[in-house]
Amino acid sequence: MSEEYKRFAELYDLFYQKKDYSKEIKFLKNILTKYNSKKILDVGCGTGRHIELLEKQGYECTGLDINLEMINIAKKRTKANFIIGDMSNFSLNERFDAIISMFASFNHIIEQKKIENSLKCFFNHLNPYGILILDFHNPLTNGKKIDKIENYTREMSWTINPVSKLEETTVKFYINGEVATASHLLKIYSIKEINKFLLGQGFNKKEFFEDYELKKATNKSKNMEVVALKCHNT
């Protein structure tokens, strides 16, 4: 992981302080209540904002992320258990009622084998009839935006390859005359593709929602949330 991306961890909460976490938590609570889920694993937990808010709602949470810098920030926010790990290759000695992966974390998985391995890890760490909640970023066009907060400026640009369905995103931070740059690729998934991958790993019952609301998603939804049920006792 680049030094620039590590520096990004320090600015993450600053630039996402206006993110509507309350809407996402309301959505999660509706789904978790429906399936009577109490024990939650947040994969790609970042700086722990979702865990902090879910704990306030009475949920028992564990966080997993590959970014040590973000985990260190999360540990200052909540007393939950945090684990450094890769979503495509982790093994914990416990199972959960629900696994969540928010803020397009799964879009960072672009290789088919890693997609399959990630979903297999999720399946193996769920209790019987546990649920998986995946949050997908689904951009429709290329774009660019600039945010200014305090003494920092963030410039983001993204370009979608219509053939490979990969989005290349570049983030530049301007800090006291210096520039820190980070780039990453995101895989854009169709509902049909997500269905296929989930079915291949044993998730038979699935629902797709749009923009953290209980309405049906389409391939034109800006954000998609899939809820998949582990239907048997393995």
N, C-alpha and C positions, 0 to 999 in steps of 0.2 A: 504494500500500500504506500502510495506516494506521500512525501512529507507535506505536500500541499493539501492532500485529503485529510491528513491528521489535523492540520490547522483548521480545516473546515469544521471539524467537530466542535471546536471552541466557539464558532460563530453560528452553529446550527440553530440553537434556541433563540438567538437574537433575531435571526431573519424569519423564523417561523413562529414568532410570538403571536401573530394574528391568525394563525391557522385555527380553524374551527374544530378544536378537539372536542368540545362539548357535544357537537352534532355527531361526531364519530362514536363517542362513548355512549350516547343515547341509542344509536343504532346497535352497537355491540351489546348493550344491556338488554335490548329487546330480544336479540337472538339468543344470548346466553340464558336469559330467563325462560324462553320457550323450551330450551333443551335441558334445563335444570343444571347448568354448568357452573361449577364453583371454583375449580382448580384450573388455572390458565397458564399456558406457556406462550410467551410473546417472542416469536422468532423474527430477528431483525428489529430488536426493540429500541435501537438507537440510544437516545439520552433518557429513555424511561418515562416519557410523558404519559403514554397510554397506561403504563403500569401504575404510575402514581395516581391517576384518576380512577382506575379500576379498583385499586386497593381502598380508596375512599368509599367505594360502593360495596365493600365487603368481600371482594374476591381475593383468593390466594394466588399470587402471581410469581412466576419465574421468568427471567429474561435471558435471551440468547442473542449474541451479536458477534460479528467477526471483527468489529472495530474496538480495540482496547480503549482508545481515547473516549469514545462515546460511552462505553461501559463505566469508565471511571467517573464521568459526569453523572450517569444514572445512579451510581452508588451513593452519591451525595444527596440525591433527591428522595430516595426511598430505601427501606431496609430489606427489600425483596432480595432473593437470591439471583445473582447474575453470573452468566457463564460465557466465556469466550468460545465461540464455535462457528462452524460453517454449516449453513442450513442443509447442504447437500451431503453432509457427512458428520452427524453427531450421534452420540449414544449416551443416554442418561438412564440411570437406574430407577426410573419412575415413569408413570403414565399420567395423563391429564384428561380432564373432562373436555377441554377445548384448547386448540392451538390457533392463535391468531398471527397474521403477518400483514402489517399495515404499511401504509405510505409507499406502495409500489415496490416493496422489498423483493417480491418474487419476480418482478420484471427484470431484475439484474441477472437472473439465471437465463442464459441464452443457449446453452448447449443441451441437446436433448437428453443425453445421459445424466447430466446434473439435474435436469427437470425431474426425470424419473426417480433419481436417488433422493431428491428432496421430498417428493411426495411419499416415497416409501418410508423415509425417516418420520415424517409427520404421522403416517398411518400407524407405524409401529409404536409411537409414543402416545397414542390415544387410547383411552379406556374403551371397552365395548360401547357402541352407540355414542361415542364422542364426536365432536364436530370440529371441522377445519374451516376457518374464515380467512380467505385471501382477498386482499385489496389490490386491484389492478389499475394501473395508469393506462389510459387509452387515448392518446393524443390523435387528433384528426388532421392537423396541419403543422407545418414548420412554424417556428416562432422565435421571439426574442423579448426579454423584458429586463428592466433595470430597477433595482430597489436601492434606496438610500436610507440608512438608519444610523443615527449618531454620526460617528466619523468614518463609517464604513459604506462602501458602495459595492453592490453585487450585480454583476451582469451575467445573465443566463441566455444561452441560445441553443436551439435544438433543431435537428434536421432528421426527417424520417425517410428511410430508403423504402420505396413502395414495393420493391421486389423481395428483399430480405426481411422486411418488417422490423428492422432495427432502427432505433432512435439514438443518434449520437448527440449527447448533451455536453456542453462546455460551460463551466462556471468560473468566472473571474471575480476575485475579491480585490478591491483597491483599498489598501490600508496604509495610511500615512506615506503616500507616495510609492509604496511597493505594490506589486501585483502577485497574487497567489492564484494559480490556475489548476483546476481539476477537470478531467474528462471521464465520461463513462458511457457505456452502451446499455440500452434497455431493449428488451424484446417486447414487441407489441403482439398480444395474443387475441385471437378471435374467440368467441364463445364456443364454437365448434372445436377448436384446438384445446381449450381448457377442459371441456367435457371429455375429450378423448384421453388426455393425460390422466385425469382423475379416475376415469373408469378403468384405465389400465393398471392402476394401483389399488383397486378395490373400493373406491368411493362410488357407490351406486346411486345414491340419492343426492341431488344437487339443486340449488336455487341460485339465481342470479339477480342481484339488486343494483340499483343505480344511485350514485351520489349519496350513499349512506342514508338512503330512504327505503321504505318497504314498497318500492315499485319496481316492476320488472325491467331489467337492463336489456339493451340492444347493443349491437356492434358499433353504434354511434354514440353510446354513452361516454361521457368524458371520464368517469370513474366507474369501475365495476367491482362489486363485492360478491364473491361466490361463497356460499355456505354448503359444505359437503359433509355428509354423514357417514361415519364408519358403521356399517349396518350389521356386522356379525362379530362373533366373539373371539376372533384370532388376535 
